[in-house]
Amino acid sequence: MKFFPLLALLLLINLSAFSQSSLESPNDSVEVNKLNKLGYDIRLTDAEQAIVYSERAMEMAKKINYINGIAEAYRVKGIGKYYHDQSESAIENYLDALRYFKQSNNQEGIAKVYNNIGNLYLDVDFDKSLEYLRQSQQIAEKLQIRDLLAGIYGNLGNIHQRKKNYNLALANYEKSVELFTKLNNPTGLTQILQNIGVAYFSLNKFEKAESYLLQAVKKAKENDLNNTIARSNITLASLYIAKNKFAEAKNSILEGITYSKIVKDPRLEYDYLYISYKLEHKQKNYQKALDYLQQVYTQDSIVYANNVSTKVGLREKQYRQEQKQRESELTIARQRYTQILFWASTIVALLAFGVIFLLIRNVKRSTRDNKKLTTLNEEVSRQKEDLDRINHNLEEIIDVRTKDLKIKNKKLSEYSSHLSHQIRGPIATLKGLMILEKDMLIEQEEFVEQLNKCIHNIDDKIIHINKTLNDDSIPSLVKAD
């Protein structure tokens, strides 16, 4: 009995070790997922609001220790920071998301973050971007995450377009369009239509480029995708300038600038300064063109410096986050080792307790069994004695029955012989009567009378013999006639 307190102590330790995991409430986790989805869906319309939603989701997820909710909140916040041209903050959030997704071994989440990081590096380091996109693609293909694959193909197309490999870019865009169409995803499809328009413009296929870009603008307005409208109008303005459609170019620039201010993306504002310069220069408004060019030069220096700073900053942030990730993985490994050690100790203790319990139970059972065996042996001995007595009685009964059978056999033999002797006389008389009757030497009445006497005589003899045979007091059937 002294082992029961030990078992109770082990169970209490086990319960306390997992008490934190029970903090998560299903309703709270659903609310976290809802906020993260709202932030992600609004990323192209209002990046600031996307960040607000992600921060609310993160705060709630941390309170309930909802690891996947925390990871997704970091990812959505990173996307919001990216569309606000805050690459260093974005990479920091992405790497935090990656750390939490790895902690919960959420492969789909890991693949999404790799895709986001690849998209972030697209502006500063093609090779690094391609490295992350390939990692994301490998997981997405293994898990058959079609919406993620569609986005990856789009980003791969963007890399090939920046490298001026337009045919490879279009091939990836076509795969992306096919998947987004099957998934009925208007947001992804609109972005890819814009990218295809840019690729055809780079190939000087203006008609196709205009068709795709107008489709992109139309779908973007239907789905409130302000960022996509602003980006599409940049290429449309360039296309109209190349075709000397200055009024259409001016309209595209004005519309694009309006949407650029809504999304608050300084990169788009810079792009529109450069497009405005090209428009004025093409119209030979050299003074206005010069003013725009000066602004472009100023902005270009800032953008160049920002790009260099961003590239260095991204690498530095990534290095720090990777260090943080390694430390986190080491902590997790220690925790897992401690947990494994605890469980191993618990299992060994339980097994030892079980073995001791089984040994005690077996000893008690053996004692009971021995007592039962002793009782059974005594019972068997008594039954053997009873059996011997029964066998002896049976032998006596058999002897009696054998003697009785011999007597009856003798009587039966005597009966047979006596019957033969007793019946033969009347039968002989009957045979004589029959001869007399046949020769007509006896009267009919006398014949009947004698016949009747013979029959009664036979019947009496048979009755007498039966009585004698069944009467044990009469030793023999042989009697005088």
Residue pairs with C-beta under 8 A, 6 or more apart in sequence:
3 353
3 356
3 357
6 349
6 353
7 349
7 350
7 353
10 346
10 349
10 350
13 342
13 346
14 346
17 339
17 342
20 65
21 65
23 64
23 65
24 64
24 65
24 66
25 64
28 60
28 63
28 64
28 66
29 61
29 64
29 66
29 69
31 60
32 57
32 60
32 61
32 64
32 66
32 69
32 72
32 73
33 69
33 72
35 53
35 54
35 56
35 57
35 60
35 73
36 53
36 54
36 57
36 69
36 72
36 73
36 76
38 53
39 49
39 50
39 51
39 52
39 53
39 54
39 57
39 73
39 76
39 77
39 80
40 50
40 76
40 79
41 187
42 49
42 50
42 53
43 50
43 76
43 79
43 80
43 83
44 83
44 187
44 191
44 225
44 226
44 227
44 228
44 263
45 224
45 225
45 226
45 227
45 263
46 226
46 263
47 79
47 80
47 81
47 83
47 84
47 227
47 263
47 264
47 265
48 80
48 84
48 264
50 76
50 77
50 79
50 80
50 83
51 77
51 80
51 81
51 84
53 76
54 73
54 74
54 76
54 77
54 80
55 73
55 77
57 69
57 72
57 73
57 76
58 69
58 70
58 73
58 74
58 77
60 66
60 69
61 67
61 69
61 70
61 73
62 70
67 100
67 103
67 104
68 100
68 101
68 104
68 106
68 109
70 100
71 96
71 97
71 98
71 99
71 100
71 101
71 103
71 104
71 106
71 109
71 113
72 97
72 109
73 97
74 93
74 94
74 96
74 97
74 100
75 93
75 94
75 97
75 109
75 112
75 113
75 116
77 93
78 89
78 90
78 91
78 92
78 93
78 94
78 97
78 116
78 120
79 90
79 116
81 87
81 89
81 90
81 93
82 90
82 116
82 119
82 120
83 227
83 263
83 265
84 264
84 265
85 265
85 266
85 267
87 120
87 123
87 124
87 310
87 313
87 314
88 310
88 313
88 314
88 317
90 120
91 117
91 120
91 313
91 314
91 317
91 318
91 321
92 317
92 321
94 113
94 116
94 117
94 120
95 117
95 317
95 318
95 321
95 322
95 324
95 325
96 321
97 109
97 113
98 110
98 113
98 114
98 117
98 325
99 321
99 324
99 325
99 328
101 109
101 110
101 113
102 110
102 325
102 329
103 328
103 332
107 139
107 142
107 143
108 139
108 143
108 145
108 148
110 139
111 135
111 136
111 139
111 140
111 143
111 145
111 148
112 136
112 148
114 132
114 133
114 135
114 136
114 139
115 132
115 133
115 136
115 140
115 148
115 151
115 152
115 155
117 132
118 128
118 129
118 130
118 131
118 132
118 133
118 136
118 152
118 155
119 129
119 133
119 155
119 158
120 129
120 314
121 128
121 129
121 132
121 314
122 129
122 155
122 158
122 159
122 162
123 307
123 310
124 307
124 310
124 311
124 314
125 311
125 314
126 159
126 162
126 163
129 155
129 159
130 156
130 159
133 152
133 155
133 156
133 159
136 148
136 152
137 149
137 152
137 156
139 145
140 148
140 149
140 152
141 149
146 179
146 182
146 183
147 179
147 180
147 183
147 185
147 188
149 179
150 175
150 176
150 179
150 180
150 183
150 185
150 188
150 192
151 176
151 188
153 172
153 173
153 175
153 176
153 179
154 172
154 173
154 176
154 188
154 191
154 192
154 195
156 172
157 168
157 169
157 170
157 171
157 172
157 173
157 176
157 192
157 195
157 199
158 169
158 195
159 169
160 166
160 168
160 169
160 172
161 169
161 195
161 198
161 199
161 202
164 202
166 199
166 202
166 203
169 195
169 199
170 196
170 199
173 192
173 195
173 196
173 199
176 188
176 192
177 189
177 192
177 193
177 196
180 188
180 189
180 192
181 189
186 219
186 222
186 223
187 223
187 225
189 219
190 216
190 219
190 220
190 223
190 225
190 228
191 216
191 225
191 228
193 212
193 213
193 215
193 216
193 219
194 212
194 213
194 216
194 220
194 228
194 231
194 232
194 235
196 212
197 208
197 209
197 210
197 211
197 212
197 213
197 215
197 216
197 232
197 235
197 236
198 209
198 213
198 235
199 209
200 206
200 208
200 209
200 212
201 209
201 213
201 235
201 238
201 239
206 239
206 242
206 243
209 235
209 239
210 236
210 239
213 232
213 235
213 236
213 239
214 236
216 228
216 232
217 228
217 229
217 232
217 233
217 236
219 225
220 226
220 228
220 229
220 232
221 229
226 259
226 262
226 263
227 259
227 263
227 265
227 268
229 255
229 256
229 259
230 256
230 259
230 260
230 262
230 263
230 265
230 268
231 268
233 252
233 253
233 255
233 256
233 259
234 252
234 256
234 268
234 271
234 272
234 275
236 248
236 249
236 252
237 249
237 252
237 253
237 256
237 275
237 279
238 249
238 275
238 278
240 246
240 248
240 249
240 252
241 249
241 275
241 278
241 279
241 282
244 282
246 279
246 282
246 283
249 275
249 279
250 279
253 272
253 275
253 276
253 279
256 268
256 272
256 275
257 269
257 272
260 268
260 269
260 272
261 269
267 303
270 296
270 299
270 300
270 303
273 292
273 295
273 296
273 299
274 292
274 296
276 292
277 289
277 292
277 293
277 296
280 286
280 288
280 289
280 292
281 289
407 472
411 469
411 476
411 477
412 469
414 476
414 477
414 478
415 465
415 468
415 469
415 477
418 465
418 477
418 478
419 462
419 465
422 461
422 465
422 481
423 458
423 461
423 462
426 454
426 457
426 458
426 461
427 458
429 450
429 454
430 451
430 454
433 442
433 447
433 450
433 451
433 454
436 442
436 447
437 447
442 450
465 477
468 474
468 477
468 479
469 477
